[in-house]
Amino acid sequence: MHGRSVLVIDHAKKPAEKVRISGGGRCNFTNIHTEPANFISGNPHFAKSALARYTPWDFCDLVARHDLTWHEKTLGQLFCDQKSGAIIRMLLDELDAANGELWLETEVSEVGHRNGRYHLRTSAGDVSAQKLVVATGGLSIPKMGASGLAYELARQFGHEVITPRPALVPFTFSGQLKDTFSSLSGVSTPVDAHADRGPDFHEAMLFTHRGLSGPAMLQVSSYWRETEPVQIDLAPGWHVPDVLGEARDASPKTTLRTWLATWLPARLADLVAGWPGIPGSKQLANLSNNDIETINLALKHWKVTPTGTEGWRTAEVTAGGINTDGLSSRTMESRNQPGLYFIGECVDVTGWLGGYNFQWAWASAAAAGEALATHQ
Ligand SMILES: Cc1cc2nc3c(=O)[nH]c(=O)nc-3n(C[C@H](O)[C@H](O)[C@H](O)COP(=O)(O)OP(=O)(O)OC[C@H]3O[C@@H](n4cnc5c(N)ncnc54)[C@H](O)[C@@H]3O)c2cc1C
């Protein structure tokens, strides 16, 4: 890196394991619609500078320089045609080109700062460096080597850590709701959904044995806090009284249950038709205006309160993390401790599902890299 020697230390057996498993093995490496609004942070302005200076197209250029190709799957999500392994090879080739070294299966047990240098105690011996970039991620998927090292180091050097919480994670339920969802396990349907403090997500929702998942619920989970309800619109984009009114004129003898099944998966239609106050077996011709209003409310404003989430075991990312107040948004350098940088998921910047988290990892890394290259 521009005259500096670079050493990457990782306790994992293999490099970039999360890249390998990402995007179902095809690495959803960025999103062409990346905007600061796609990130959750205590300071929504913090990510702007890095994201503006290293865009999805910068990463696409890098991918193209390595003769790799990609395709857009949906909603601006770019996936690598050659699978995740090719992206890992590319990152390793870039490290080689910068004469960087990679030490795998190396544990960092202690970091100190003396005489203007960082001193690391590692399982492969002591190392010292003028600058230290911490990119050890968040707490999601401990089985893959996630650790709280970044947070420990941040606290050691005087930073505040906003309590990390699992994000992009399925919801779990208990009691009657759990049984109901379990009986619908495998059913998927498009919804508009939001948590109290989050935006509406228009994506698919999936019923599971333990609760609710699918892209819509994963997105909502990043904004959700315990004991809060999740609002679900099971009829996204349709004006129920109009659609139902037309159906009543066209096929008055159809039952409400049958009509619901023309819009919703059959098992879900059966569930809705049996909800209290929903006259599932009534013919459309006999529906009163009150009935229609009840059906409208039930479909458009379904409110469920999760018991919790599947937690760190399956969360795709960690929300919260190192408070951005203590970091420079231009360089990711600590404001307390010169020469110390925090990048990627350990910082309190959490992307939506769909390539945004890698884009933040690349952009924050590029911001720190640029600073390291220009400041001696
Ligand atoms: C199943 C899954 C699928 C995902 N799919 C996508 C996707 O398609 N698109 C997307 O944008 N995002 C995706 N993500 C999120 C994305 O992988 C992360 O946001 C991203 O990898 C964060 O990069 P990072 O470098 O900050 O941390 P990480 O990639 O987590 O890397 C941290 C590294 O630090 C090492 N480490 C940790 N603790 C220590 C320690 N004490 N000593 C030494 N080394 C340590 C780890 O071994 C690891 O290699 C996915 C996540 C998961 C779990």
The ligand as a Gaussian input file, in Angstrom:
#p B3LYP/6-31G(d) Opt

LIG

0 1
 C      -24.739000     -15.863000       5.926000
 C      -24.327000     -14.457000       5.560000
 C      -24.558000     -14.008000       4.279000
 C      -24.210000     -12.686000       3.943000
 N      -24.441000     -12.273000       2.659000
 C      -24.123000     -11.010000       2.321000
 C      -24.300000     -10.556000       0.981000
 O      -24.635000     -11.341000       0.081000
 N      -24.042000      -9.248000       0.715000
 C      -23.608000      -8.376000       1.676000
 O      -23.396000      -7.197000       1.382000
 N      -23.398000      -8.781000       2.950000
 C      -23.627000     -10.071000       3.274000
 N      -23.406000     -10.493000       4.561000
 C      -22.815000      -9.533000       5.519000
 C      -21.308000      -9.422000       5.250000
 O      -20.746000     -10.717000       5.145000
 C      -20.602000      -8.643000       6.356000
 O      -21.279000      -7.440000       6.611000
 C      -19.165000      -8.369000       5.967000
 O      -18.469000      -9.577000       5.772000
 C      -18.460000      -7.514000       7.045000
 O      -17.110000      -7.412000       6.707000
 P      -16.010000      -7.178000       7.838000
 O      -14.704000      -7.248000       7.118000
 O      -16.334000      -5.975000       8.614000
 O      -16.136000      -8.425000       8.830000
 P      -16.033000      -9.999000       8.548000
 O      -16.267000     -10.325000       7.131000
 O      -16.885000     -10.643000       9.578000
 O      -14.507000     -10.322000       8.818000
 C      -13.956000     -10.258000      10.109000
 C      -12.734000     -11.133000      10.131000
 O      -12.089000     -10.929000      11.385000
 C      -11.677000     -12.184000      11.874000
 N      -11.634000     -12.092000      13.353000
 C      -12.669000     -11.899000      14.199000
 N      -12.238000     -11.888000      15.452000
 C      -10.892000     -12.066000      15.414000
 C       -9.877000     -12.144000      16.409000
 N      -10.186000     -12.060000      17.720000
 N       -8.590000     -12.357000      16.002000
 C       -8.281000     -12.480000      14.672000
 N       -9.217000     -12.402000      13.697000
 C      -10.508000     -12.194000      14.060000
 C      -12.720000     -13.189000      11.394000
 O      -12.169000     -14.496000      11.350000
 C      -13.066000     -12.624000      10.015000
 O      -12.293000     -13.214000       8.997000
 C      -23.665000     -11.813000       4.905000
 C      -23.416000     -12.291000       6.197000
 C      -23.714000     -13.594000       6.517000
 C      -23.427000     -14.091000       7.917000

